[in-house]
Amino acid sequence: MFYLSIAKLLVIFIVLFLICSLIIYLVIVGGNMNKSNEERYFEDEEQSKYLKIEYDKKYK
């Protein structure tokens, strides 16, 4: 019967977690690198509108 100790399973889990984290990070960074200035401007505008709405909800 194939037996893995808890320590080996933990190491495998941590390695898989780090690999997945690295891939997700590269996808996010790569997506942001290909944006034009116009796309960045529109995203900034959307974020500003959202933050203003949230601020108004919280403090008014």
C-alpha positions as CSV (number, residue, x, y, z in Angstrom):
1,M,0.0,0.0,0.0
2,F,1.2,3.5,-0.9
3,Y,1.8,5.6,2.2
4,L,2.7,9.3,2.4
5,S,3.5,10.9,5.7
6,I,1.7,14.1,6.7
7,A,5.0,16.0,6.2
8,K,5.3,14.9,2.6
9,L,1.7,15.7,1.9
10,L,2.2,19.2,3.4
11,V,5.3,19.8,1.3
12,I,3.4,18.7,-1.9
13,F,0.5,21.0,-0.9
14,I,2.8,24.0,-0.4
15,V,4.6,23.4,-3.7
16,L,1.3,23.2,-5.6
17,F,0.0,26.3,-3.8
18,L,3.1,28.3,-4.8
19,I,2.9,27.1,-8.4
20,C,-0.7,28.1,-8.7
21,S,0.0,31.5,-7.0
22,L,2.8,32.2,-9.4
23,I,0.7,31.4,-12.5
24,I,-2.2,33.6,-11.3
25,Y,0.3,36.4,-10.6
26,L,1.8,36.1,-14.1
27,V,-1.6,36.1,-15.7
28,I,-2.7,39.3,-13.8
29,V,0.6,41.1,-14.5
30,G,0.6,40.0,-18.1
31,G,-3.0,41.3,-18.6
32,N,-2.1,44.7,-17.2
33,M,1.0,45.0,-19.4
34,N,-1.0,44.8,-22.6
35,K,-3.5,47.6,-21.8
36,S,-3.5,50.8,-23.7
37,N,-3.5,54.2,-22.0
38,E,-7.2,54.5,-22.9
39,E,-8.1,51.3,-21.2
40,R,-6.2,52.4,-18.1
41,Y,-8.0,55.7,-18.1
42,F,-11.4,54.0,-18.3
43,E,-10.5,51.6,-15.5
44,D,-9.4,54.5,-13.3
45,E,-12.7,56.3,-14.0
46,E,-14.7,53.2,-13.1
47,Q,-12.7,52.8,-9.9
48,S,-13.2,56.5,-9.0
49,K,-16.9,56.2,-9.5
50,Y,-17.1,53.1,-7.4
51,L,-15.1,54.6,-4.6
52,K,-17.1,57.7,-4.6
53,I,-20.4,55.7,-4.3
54,E,-18.9,53.6,-1.5
55,Y,-17.7,56.7,0.3
56,D,-21.1,58.4,0.0
57,K,-22.8,55.3,1.4
58,K,-20.5,55.1,4.4
59,Y,-20.2,58.8,5.4
60,K,-23.5,60.3,4.3
